[in-house]
Amino acid sequence: MEFIATPLKDVYLICLKPRIDERGYFIRSYCKKELAKIGIPETISQINRSFSVSEHTLRGMHFQLPPHSEVKIVSCIRGSLLDVVIDLREDSYSFGKCYSAELSENSNKMLVVPKGFAHGFMTLAPNTEMEYFVSSEYSPAFERGLMWNDHRLVNSWPTTPEIISTKDQNNSSFDHAVAEYREAMKQDLLGFSKS
């Protein structure tokens, strides 16, 4: 595994190194020891997979509030997609900044999405499948969303989505998402958050 730093704090692209022989290849897609070197000590609580039938399907921008914030390690195992993240952490030098990476079944790349980031993606091919390792179990009460077309994200997408869920169309503005994240961080630090 090779870790490539991005302009955003704590966001890394992982380049996987397949071992190829006459049978095909072997690839290691998760290594707790290697991830700990870049500050990700969490273990994996869930492995999720999403499948999108149509090109230009948009899912996002999702995040969970503390104490259920999550690290995600995302990959595309079929088709291709554009993965987009935005930093919601006000104490970060990359606060409010976006990063995007194209992931595909042939790219052998994964993206590390740290806690405190909203995350989403748009499919670039039909029948696209994404798999992601998640450090915290899904908690519906702590799930939030940021509008995909908030002014900070509008230039992140290659085109207007053709398919987007009603739920994702009703996500909040960046300022509202940041305020909710800030308040949840305070509550978590004070020990008031309820699981």
C-alpha positions as CSV (number, residue, x, y, z in Angstrom):
1,M,0.0,0.0,0.0
2,E,1.2,3.5,-0.9
3,F,-0.3,6.5,0.8
4,I,-0.5,9.7,-1.1
5,A,-1.3,12.9,0.9
6,T,-3.9,15.2,-0.7
7,P,-4.3,19.0,-0.1
8,L,-6.8,18.2,2.6
9,K,-5.8,17.4,6.1
10,D,-5.9,13.7,6.9
11,V,-7.3,12.7,3.5
12,Y,-5.2,10.2,1.6
13,L,-5.3,8.3,-1.6
14,I,-4.2,4.7,-1.2
15,C,-2.5,3.1,-4.2
16,L,-2.8,-0.7,-3.9
17,K,0.0,-2.9,-5.2
18,P,-1.3,-6.0,-6.9
19,R,0.8,-9.1,-7.1
20,I,0.3,-10.5,-10.6
21,D,1.0,-13.9,-11.9
22,E,-0.4,-16.3,-14.5
23,R,-3.5,-16.9,-12.4
24,G,-4.4,-13.3,-12.1
25,Y,-3.6,-11.1,-9.1
26,F,-3.7,-10.8,-5.3
27,I,-4.2,-7.5,-3.6
28,R,-4.4,-6.4,0.0
29,S,-7.1,-3.8,0.5
30,Y,-6.9,-3.3,4.2
31,C,-4.1,-3.3,6.7
32,K,-4.6,-2.0,10.2
33,K,-0.9,-1.6,10.9
34,E,-0.3,0.4,7.7
35,L,-3.3,2.7,8.3
36,A,-2.1,3.4,11.8
37,K,1.0,4.9,10.3
38,I,-1.2,7.7,8.9
39,G,-3.1,8.2,12.1
40,I,-6.1,5.8,11.5
41,P,-6.1,3.4,14.5
42,E,-9.8,2.5,14.2
43,T,-10.9,-1.0,13.5
44,I,-13.5,-1.7,10.9
45,S,-17.1,-2.0,12.2
46,Q,-18.9,-2.4,8.9
47,I,-18.2,-3.1,5.3
48,N,-20.8,-1.5,3.0
49,R,-21.5,-1.8,-0.7
50,S,-23.6,0.3,-2.9
51,F,-24.7,-0.4,-6.5
52,S,-26.0,2.2,-8.9
53,V,-27.6,1.1,-12.2
54,S,-27.3,4.4,-14.0
55,E,-24.4,6.7,-15.0
56,H,-24.5,10.2,-13.3
57,T,-26.2,8.9,-10.1
58,L,-25.3,11.0,-7.1
59,R,-25.2,9.8,-3.5
60,G,-24.2,12.2,-0.8
61,M,-23.0,14.3,0.8
62,H,-23.2,12.2,4.0
63,F,-21.6,12.3,7.4
64,Q,-22.4,11.2,11.0
65,L,-22.2,13.4,14.0
66,P,-20.0,12.7,17.1
67,P,-19.9,10.4,18.9
68,H,-20.7,8.3,15.9
69,S,-18.4,10.0,13.4
70,E,-16.7,7.6,11.1
71,V,-13.6,7.0,9.0
72,K,-14.4,5.6,5.6
73,I,-12.0,3.9,3.2
74,V,-13.8,3.8,-0.1
75,S,-13.1,2.0,-3.4
76,C,-14.8,1.3,-6.7
77,I,-15.0,-2.4,-7.4
78,R,-17.0,-2.1,-10.6
79,G,-17.5,0.7,-13.1
80,S,-16.2,4.1,-12.2
81,L,-17.1,7.1,-10.0
82,L,-16.0,10.5,-8.9
83,D,-15.6,10.6,-5.1
84,V,-15.9,14.0,-3.4
85,V,-15.2,15.0,0.2
86,I,-15.4,18.4,2.1
87,D,-13.8,19.2,5.4
88,L,-16.4,20.3,8.1
89,R,-13.8,20.7,10.9
90,E,-13.4,24.3,11.8
91,D,-10.0,23.8,13.5
92,S,-8.5,22.3,10.3
93,Y,-6.3,24.2,7.8
94,S,-8.4,22.6,5.0
95,F,-11.8,23.6,6.6
96,G,-14.4,24.2,3.9
97,K,-12.2,22.8,1.1
98,C,-13.1,20.0,-1.3
99,Y,-11.1,17.2,-2.8
100,S,-12.2,14.7,-5.5
101,A,-10.7,11.6,-6.9
102,E,-11.8,9.3,-9.7
103,L,-12.0,5.7,-8.6
104,S,-12.6,2.8,-10.9
105,E,-12.4,-1.0,-10.9
106,N,-9.1,-0.8,-12.7
107,S,-7.4,2.0,-10.8
108,N,-6.3,0.1,-7.7
109,K,-7.0,3.2,-5.6
110,M,-8.9,3.8,-2.4
111,L,-9.7,7.1,-0.7
112,V,-9.4,7.6,3.1
113,V,-12.3,9.9,4.3
114,P,-11.5,11.0,7.9
115,K,-14.0,11.9,10.7
116,G,-15.4,15.3,10.2
117,F,-15.8,15.1,6.4
118,A,-19.0,15.0,4.3
119,H,-18.6,12.4,1.6
120,G,-20.5,11.6,-1.6
121,F,-19.9,10.3,-5.1
122,M,-21.3,10.4,-8.7
123,T,-21.2,7.4,-10.9
124,L,-19.3,7.9,-14.2
125,A,-20.5,4.6,-15.8
126,P,-23.5,2.4,-15.6
127,N,-23.6,-0.5,-13.1
128,T,-21.1,1.0,-10.8
129,E,-20.4,-0.6,-7.4
130,M,-18.7,1.0,-4.5
131,E,-17.4,-0.8,-1.4
132,Y,-16.3,1.0,1.8
133,F,-14.9,0.1,5.1
134,V,-16.4,2.1,8.0
135,S,-15.0,2.6,11.5
136,S,-18.3,3.1,13.2
137,E,-21.7,1.5,12.9
138,Y,-24.4,3.3,11.1
139,S,-26.5,5.4,13.5
140,P,-29.6,6.9,11.8
141,A,-30.1,9.4,14.6
142,F,-26.7,10.9,14.0
143,E,-26.7,10.8,10.2
144,R,-26.7,14.2,8.5
145,G,-26.2,15.4,4.9
146,L,-24.8,18.4,3.1
147,M,-26.4,19.6,-0.2
148,W,-24.5,18.3,-3.2
149,N,-24.9,21.7,-4.9
150,D,-24.0,23.9,-2.0
151,H,-21.9,26.8,-3.4
152,R,-18.7,25.3,-2.0
153,L,-19.3,22.0,-3.9
154,V,-20.9,23.3,-7.2
155,N,-17.6,22.9,-9.2
156,S,-16.8,19.5,-7.8
157,W,-19.1,17.5,-10.0
158,P,-18.5,16.7,-13.7
159,T,-22.2,17.3,-14.6
160,T,-25.6,17.7,-13.1
161,P,-26.8,14.4,-11.6
162,E,-29.5,12.6,-13.5
163,I,-30.5,10.5,-10.4
164,I,-30.5,11.7,-6.8
165,S,-32.7,10.5,-3.9
166,T,-35.3,12.8,-2.4
167,K,-33.5,12.5,0.9
168,D,-30.2,13.8,-0.7
169,Q,-32.1,16.6,-2.4
170,N,-33.2,17.8,1.0
171,N,-29.8,17.9,2.7
172,S,-28.6,21.1,4.6
173,S,-26.4,24.0,3.6
174,F,-22.7,23.9,4.4
175,D,-23.1,26.5,7.2
176,H,-25.9,24.4,8.8
177,A,-23.9,21.2,8.6
178,V,-20.9,22.8,10.2
179,A,-23.0,24.3,13.0
180,E,-24.5,20.8,13.7
181,Y,-21.1,19.2,13.7
182,R,-19.7,21.9,16.0
183,E,-22.5,21.5,18.5
184,A,-22.2,17.7,18.4
185,M,-18.5,18.0,19.0
186,K,-19.1,20.2,22.1
187,Q,-21.7,17.8,23.4
188,D,-19.5,14.8,22.9
189,L,-16.6,16.5,24.7
190,L,-18.8,17.2,27.6
191,G,-20.2,13.7,27.6
192,F,-23.8,14.7,26.9
193,S,-24.3,12.9,23.6
194,K,-26.7,9.9,23.6
195,S,-26.0,6.8,21.6
